[in-house]
Amino acid sequence: MRLPEETEIPEDTEPFDADNLERYQLRQSLLQGLLDGRDRKSILARLRGEGGLPHGAPGELLLDEQLAEAEPFVRRLQGRWTEVLEPIEVDLSLAGFRLQGQLGNLQPTGLLDYRFGALKAKDRLRAWVRHLVLNVLAPEGIQPLSTHLAKDRTLTLAPAQDPSALLADLLDLRWQGLQRPVAFFPETALAWMQYGYGTAFDQAWSDPFNPVPEQGDVAVRIAFRGRDPMRDPVRAELEQAATRILGPMLDHSATVKAERDLS
C-alpha cells in the first residue's frame, strides 16, 4: 500500500545546495554519464544544463565529491559485466497466479543488478524476486546466480531450492496484502531477522534520527490505525511475515563490503 505524496512547487530561485533527494538524483545521473563513457567536462555541462548542479564553484565541488564515490562503483560494476544478453520474456503460471514481464540485466554468469545507493531491504527483495524468476525459468547458458551491487555492499544469491514454491508463496502473500494490511515493514523486519529486537530494530522503526522511519510512513499509519504494530497480535504477525518472506531470502544470501569487492 502506497499513497501519493504531495509534490512541492519548485521555488523560483537559483539552487545553491542539494538536499538528500537531489543528491540521490544527481548520483544516478552521474552514474549513467560514467557508464556512457562521458568525461568530467561533458558530465558537468549536461548536469548544469539539466539544472542538476548549483552554479559556480559549489556545483563543481559537489560534482567532484560525487565523482569520488561514483568512480569506484563503476569499476566494481564494469569488473563484473561480461557478455550482456537479451532480456527474457516471462510468462509464468504459479498456484493460480500469472506472472508476466521481462527479465533483463542477464549475462552467462547470471543476473547483475545495481543501484548507486546503500543496500536496502527493498533492493534485497527486488533481487530475490528476480532471482526466483531466473531459477524458475532456468534458461540454457545462464547460471542460476544473482548479484546486486550497492554503494556500500555487494549482495549475492545462491541457486534456489524449489524456486516455484518460494515464488508462489510470495505471490500468495501479495494477494493477501491486496485484501487486508499485512504486518510487513521491510527495513524493520530485516533488522529483526538479523539482530532481533534492539538498536537496529528501533532505528528502522522509530528512530528520530532516521529520515524515513517506517513507523512514520503514511500508509502504515492509515493501515494500522488503532492497532500498535509493536504489540500483539500485530507484532506476532510481523514476526511471522518476516520469517516467511525474508527467511528463505537470507538463507540464500551473502554480502561483502564494497571495499572487499574492489580488491
Secondary structure, 3 states (H helix, E strand, C coil): CCCCCCCCCCCCCCCCCCCHHHHHHHHHHHHHHHHCCCCHHHHHHHHHHCCCCCCHHHHHHHHHHHHHHHHHHHHHHHHHCCCCECCEEEEEEECCEEEEEEECCEECCEEEEECCCCCCHHHHHHHHHHHHHHHHHCCCCCCCCEEEECCCEEEEECCCCCHHHHHHHHHHHHHHHHHCCCCCCHHHHHHHHHHCCCHHHHHHHCCCCCCCCHHHCHHHHHHCCCCCCCCCCHHHHHHHHHHHHHHHHHHCEEEEEHHHHHC
